[in-house]
Amino acid sequence: MPRGLYTSHQSGKALISDLFQAYVWLYSRPQVRGVEHLPQEGAWLLVANHASHVDTGVLYAAVPRRLRRRLLAAAAQDYFFTGGLRQTMVRTLFNGIPVDRDGQSGRDPLRHVIRALREGYGVLLFPEGTRSTTGKIGRFRSGVGRLIATFPEVPVIPAYLEGTADMMPKGRPLPVPGSVKVTFGPPLFLTADPESISTWRHAAEQVREAVVALSLPPPPPPPPVETEDERAKDEGLGAKDQEVRAEDRAVEPPVLDAGTQDPALQDALDRHNEEVTDARRLQRISQRALRALRSIRLPWRKHDRDR
C-alpha cells in the first residue's frame, strides 16, 4: 500500500471503514461482475456513472478489501470539504480527497488527484460532476481526459452502477434498502495531448462510451449448431434417407448472393438462383428414379443367372 500524503493514520479508521462497508453490503446486496479487471498494484483510475450519494459506498463495498485500502474517492470540495461531520465521514470511510468542480479557487482543481496518482494510489472519479436525475449517463467532463493525457500509462477502469438511484435518488435525505448491480469493465489505456483540450474531451467521451457499454444487456448466446445427424434424427429420417440426402447435397450447385443494390445484377442473380433450384429438383428426381430402377428385380436377370 502507498505511504504518502493520503495515507490515513487515524486510530480505528480501518475498523470503522470495514464495519461500514459490511453494512453497505447487507443494505444494498450488490451483484458484482468484473472484479478480475481491477489492478492489483500501482496507480489506477476507477470511473463510474453517478446517480446517488450511495454510489461511493456501493463501489467501495464491491472493491476487494486489499484494494480498498489504497483507493481514494475524489469528492466535490464545495459539498464534502466544508468542515464538520460530512468532511470527517468522507475522509474516514472513503479516503476522500477534494476536487474543485467549479474551479473558482484559482488553484488546479485536480492537484490532489494528480498527486495521489503520482504516489501510486487508485482514485475513484465521477466525471459527470453531479448526480443524474434522469437515469441517463450525462456528459463526462474533460478533467478525466486531462488525467489520461498526464498519466497515459495508468489504466482506466470503467464501472457501471445500476439501482442506486432507487435506494437514494437526488433529494432524498436517507437511503432505503435495495439491490444494486456493479459491473467493472476491462482496463482502458487511452492517450491525449497534454496541450490540447479537444483531445481531453475526446478521451473523456471514450471513457463515457465504455461505461455506457457496460449498461447494455449482454448479447444473447449464439444458437447451438445442429449437426446433420441431429437434424436427420429430429426429422425422423432413417439411415437410407440420410444417405440419399448426403448424396443430394454433394452435387448441389451453389446459390449466389452478391449483396449488391444493383437492380440489373440482382435480377440476373435471381434468375440464376431460380435455374439452380430447378436443376436441383430435376437432379433429385433423376437420382431417385435411378435408385428405383436399380432396386427392380427383372425376370430375365434371374433367367440369365440360372443359365
N, C-alpha and C positions, 0 to 999 in steps of 0.2 A: 504494500500500500504506500502511496506517495506520502512523504513527510515534508510539508511545506506550509505556506501561509494558511491554507484552508483545512489543515488537519486539526480537528477539534480535540482539545484536551479537557473538555468539560467532564466533571465527575459524574458517572452514571449515565452518560449520553447514550452509549451503546445499548444498555439495558432498556432505557426508555424508548429508543428507536425500535428495538426488536419487539417490545410489547405492543407498540403502536401498529407496526406492520402486521403482527398476528391478528390484532383487532380488525384492521382493514381487510385482511384476507377472509376472515369469518363474515364480515359485514357485506362484502361485495362478491364473494365466491368467484373470483376471476378464473376464466378459462384461458390459459396461456399457451400460445404457439410460437415457435421460432426462437426459443431461448438459446439454441445452439449457435445462433448468429451473433450473440453478444461477445465482444472481445474479452479475452481472459487477462490481458495486461496492456499497459500503455494507454495513451490518451485516446478518447473517442467521443463522438457526439451522438446523443440519443435525441431524435427529433420526432415529435408526435403532434397529432391534432389536439385541439383544446376546446372542450365544451363544458367543463365543470371544475369547481375547486377540488373535487376529489380525484382529478386526473393524476396529480403528482403522487398522492398516496397510493393509488392503484398501481401506477408504474413501478414505484419503489417496492411494493409488495410482490410484483411479478419478477423483479430482478433478483437473482440469487444473492444470498446474504453476503458472500465474499466480495462480489462486485459492488454491492450497495454501499459498502464502506468507502469506496473511492468514487462515488457518483455524486456530483454536486447539482443542485437544481437552480437554474437561473430564474430569478423571480423579479417581478416588477418593483423597482425601487420605490415608486410613489405609493404603492399599496402595502407592501410587506416590510419595508425597511424605514418605517417612521417611528420606531421605538415601541416599547410596550410588549404585551403578551404575544401579539401576532409575529413580531420580529423574532422573539425568543423561540417560538414554536417552529418557524420555518428554518431557523438555523439548527435547532436541536434535532428535528425529525428528518429534514431533507438536506442538511449541509448547504443551506441556501446561500447564494451569492447575489448581489444586486445588479440589475440591468436598468439603465435609464432609458425607458422606452420612448420618452418624449424628447430626449436629447437637449434638455434645457439647462443642464448643469454646466455646460461649457467644457466638459471633460469627455473623454472617449467613453461612450455608453457600454462598450464591450470590454473595457480594460480588465475587469475581474475574470471574465470568461477566457480571454486571451492568456492571462497569467496562469489560470488553472490548467489550461491545455498544455502550456509550456512545462508545467510541473508534473504532467503525466496523469491528470485526473480525467475522468469521464464527466461530461456536462450534459444535463437534460435541458432542452430548449423547446419552447412552444412558439414557432416562428410566426404564427398568426398574430401574436401580440396581445390577443384578448380572447375571451371565450365566445364561441359561436352560439348564436341564439336561434339559428335556423336548422341546425343539424348538418349543414353543408360545411365542407372544409374551405376556409377562406384563403385569400392570397397570402403567401408567405413573404415576409419582409426580407429585404436584401441583406440584412445582417448575417443570416446564416451563409449566404453566398460570400460575404466578406471573410468569414471564418474559413470557408473552404479555400479561398484564394490564399489566405495566410498559412493554412495548415493542409496542403494537398495530400500529405501522407496520412492524415488522421481519418479513420473510417467513420462514415456517417451511417448510423443505424436508423432506418425509418420505422416508426411504430404507429399502429392504429388502435384507438380505443373506441369500443362500442358499448353503449349502455350507461355511461357515466352521467350523461345529461338527465337520464331518468331518475338517477339517485339524487342528484343535486343540480338542477338547472340554475342558470344565472338568475339571481334574485331570491332564491330560497335560502334561508339562513342556516338550516341544518339538513344533513343528508338523511335519506331513508334507505333501509336495506334493499339490496338488489343483486342482480347477477350481471357481470360485465365480461367482455372479451378483450384480450390483449394479444395483438399479433405483432411480432418483431420480424422485420424483413432482412434480407441479406445485406451485408455492408456495401455502401456506395463509396467509390473512390472517384471524386469529381475534380475538375480543375476550373479555375477562373483567374482572371488577370487582376493582381492586387491594385492596379491603377485604373481599372475600368468598372464603373458601377453597373453598366449594362450587362457585363458578364456575371456580376454578382446576382443580378436579378434572374438571369438565365439559369444559374446554378440553383438558386432558391426554387425556381419553378420545377427543375428536375427532381429536387427532393420532394416537393409537393406531389408531383406525379407518382412518385414511389409510394407515398403514404396513401394517396387515393387508390392506387392499385391494390393495396392491402385491404381496402374496404370492400372490394368487389368480391362476389361469391366465387369460389374456385370453379373452374370449368368441369363439367361432368366427365367422368372417365370414358374413354372410347369403348364402344361395344365390343364384346369378345368376338374374335374371328372364328367363324364356324368352318370346320374342315368339311371336305366333300363327303367323307364317310358319315359325319354327324348330320349333314344336310340330307343325305340319302336316307339315313335312319329315321329322321323326322318325317320325311315324305313317304315312308313305308316301302321303299324300293328294295327289292331282293338283289342278290349278288349278280344275276344275269342282267337285270335292268341297270345296275350300276356300271357294268361293263359296257353296255350299249351307250350310256351317257358319256363315259370316258372316251369312247371311240368318236362320238359326235363332236366332242369338244376339241379333239386332237386335230380335226380337219376344218374347224370353223374359220372362215376368213375374218379379218379384223374389221371392226366398225371404227370409222374415222371421226374424230372430234377436233375441229380446227380451233375452237374457242375464239372465233372471229365475229365481228359485227358486219362483215362484207356480205350484203344480201346475195350477190351472184355466187360467191364462193359457198355460202351456206346452202343455197339451193342445190348446187352441184353435189355437195356432201350429202344432203338429204336424199337425192336420187340414188347416189352410190349406196347409202345405207339401206334403202328400200330393196335395191338389187341384191345386196348381201343377205338380207332377210329372206328373200325369195330363194336365193341359192341354197341357203341353209335348209329351208323347208324341203326343197327338192332332193337335197343330199340325204337328209334323214329318211325320206320316203324310199329312195333308191336303196339305201343301206338296209333298211328293214325288209324291203322286198327281196333283196339278195339273200338275207339270212333266212327268210321264209322259204325260198326256193331250195336252199341247201338242206333244210330240215325235212323236205318232202321225200318220202320213200317211194320211188317209182318202181313198177313191177319188173321192167326189163333189167333194172340194176340187179335184182335178185336172180333173174334168169341168167345174166352174164356170169354171176359168181358161181352159180351151180354148174355151168358148163366148164 
